[in-house]
C-alpha cells in the first residue's frame, strides 16, 4: 500500500504506519545519505527552522552551526541504531535536534523548544524521586497506580493510564490518574484491534510516541521516496512520525487532543503502555520524554521482577497445597473424594469458578454440578488416547450437544488412562467476571468512520470477541496442573502395584480358605442321603459352611470396590443407635452362648448413619473380640454420646499385640492373620472394611492397647 492509499477500519491492520510519508508539523525533518547529502525533507522545514535544503546537496554548515555539524559528523561515522541529540540555536530560536540512523539514512528532527532549559534539572529530580518510590512497591497494581500519579504530576497530562495487554492481546486499564472532571477508564477493556499488530510490533522497537495535536495537517516529505531505493522512508524511530489517521479519529472521538505513550516491555514482549491524554494540544520536550522513558524502563524491570516473584509465590503456594492434597489422597481409599472433598481440594490450586474429579464414570464436582459438562469434555478428550493435558478458553460442546453451562474455560489433565481419571478446572465466560464499571456511554463525537472508533464502540467490539470465552489459562496454571497430573499418575501406579501384590496374596488365601468350607459341604452332602438320623446336624453344618463362604465372597467384593477407588456407599438415616447396638448384642449372645458380653449402652443415642453398615462394623468388632480375645474373659461393649459425636467401644482381654503389628491391624492381608488358628472365618480384611465404613460416615475407627486389654473405638459425628 502506498502512503497515500486511504486507511479504513477494514484495512488498518495493513497500514504501514512506520512509513507514512509525512511527519507531524510541530517539528521538521531532514533525511541525509551516508555522505551527508540531503535525500528528503519535510515541506515545513523552512517554516519551522528558517532553513532550506535541496535534495542532492549538503546542508549549509554555517547556518547549521558547530553543534549540529558535530552531531551529523558523529551520525555519519556511526552505523545503524545510532541516536543522539543536541540543544541548538538556529536563526535565533532554540531547538532540540534529535538525530538517529536507520537503514542507512541519517534523520535529523528539529523540535522548537518551548520550555526554558533550566527547568529540566527539576524533571531529572522528579524522575529520580519516582524511581526511588517505585522500589518500595510490592505489587504491580500498587506500583503502576503510584507511577501513573507521579507521571501525571511530572508531565501535566490530563489523564495518565497504565494499559496492560492480556494474553489474548486485549487491553485493560489497570491504573489511572486523571483530571477530576474527566470520567474514569479504570478497569475498562479494549479489543486487540484497537492497537493493531503492526503498531504493537513497532512499540517494542521504539518505546515512545507522541501526538502533539490530533487535528494536525501532516507535513509530507519531499521527495516522498528514497531516490536510491524508490521506497518510502522508514520512520519507525522518528519522534515526529505522522500517526495513523484512524487512531487520530479515535482520540478525537474521545475528546482527546494530544497523546503520548511509552511502552512497558517485559521479557522482550509488549506488556503494556503508559498512555497519556491531554484535552488540548500538548508536546513534551525531548529531555522530558527521555526521563519518562527511563521511568518506564525501570518500571518494566520492576514489573518483570514482581511478576517473577508473583509466579514463584503462586507456584510455591500451589505446591504446598498440592502436597497436602497428595497426603490426603495417599491416606484415602477414595481418591475422588480425597481430591474433590471439603475443605481442601483441587479448586484451590488454580484460579477457577469450579472444578471436578472424574474417575470410572463417577464425577465429584466442586462449586456446582458438572456431571454433564465433564461427560461432554471427556467424550472429546478421550478420543485422543495420548492427550494428557487439554485446555481451551471457548469450550462449545459437541455438534450434537452445545455447551450451555456458562463455563467455557476448561483445563483438564488425565491421570488414569484405564479408569478415565481426569481432573478438570472450569472458568465462566469472562464477560461475566469482568469488573466493568458500566459500558462507556459518553461519546464525545462520532467521526467519519462511525461509532466503532469510540470507547463504547471498542467495548462492543471487545464484547463480541470475548463472547463465549473465559480468561486464558496462564503458563503458571498449566505448570501447576501438569505437576498434579504427574503426582497422581505416580500415586495411581504405586497403588496399582500395591493392589497387584494384594491380589496375588488374596488369590492364594482364597484358594486356601475356601477349600475348607467347600470340603465340609461336599462331605456333609455326601452323608445326607446315607444317614437320615444325622440330617439336622448336617444341615446345620452345611448352612454354617456356606454362610462362611458367603461372608468371604462379600468381603472380597467389598474389598475390590474399595481398591478400585469407589469408596463405600452409605445411606444415612436418623437411627436410634442404642436400640441397634442392643439388638446386635442380643443376637450375638444368643448365637454364642459361651461368650460373656457386658454392655454399657446409654439410652437414646441417635445419629445420622447407615444402620446396615454400622451393624456390619459392630458385628466385625464383636467377632474379632470372640476370635482373638482370651477365652472365658468377658467382652465389654459401650455406647455413649459426647459433644456432637457418638462413641462405640469394644474392649476385651487378649495376648498383647506387638506395637508394630498394632499399626497394621487396619491394613488388608496382614501376613499374620492366617496365623491365628482361631480366626478360620476371615481374610483379615474385616477391620480394613470397617475403617472404610467409619470414614464414609466422616468418623474414624481406632485401636488402643493397655497391657493385655485392647479397645477398638468408632467415633463419628451425630449429624451427617
Ligand atoms: C494506536 N491505539 C493506539 C495506541 C493506543 C490505542 C493507546 C497507541 C498510540 C498512542 O500513544 O496514542 C488505543 N488509546 C487506546 C485505547 C484507549 C486509549 C483503547 O486511550 C482507551 C482508553 N484503533 C482502533 C481501531 C483501529 C485502530 C478500530 O481503535 C484500526 C482498525 C488503529 N490504533 C490504531 C493504529 C495505531 C493505534 C493504526 C497506531 C498509531 C501509530 O502509532 O501510528
Boltz pocket constraint, residues with backbone or C-beta under 6 A from the ligand:
constraints:
  - pocket:
      binder: B
      contacts: [[A, 8], [A, 9], [A, 10], [A, 12], [A, 13], [A, 15], [A, 17], [A, 185], [A, 190], [A, 193], [A, 194], [A, 195], [A, 196], [A, 199], [A, 209], [A, 242], [A, 243], [A, 244], [A, 246], [A, 247], [A, 250], [A, 259], [A, 260], [A, 261], [A, 262], [A, 273], [A, 275], [A, 276], [A, 452], [A, 453], [A, 458]]
      max_distance: 6.0
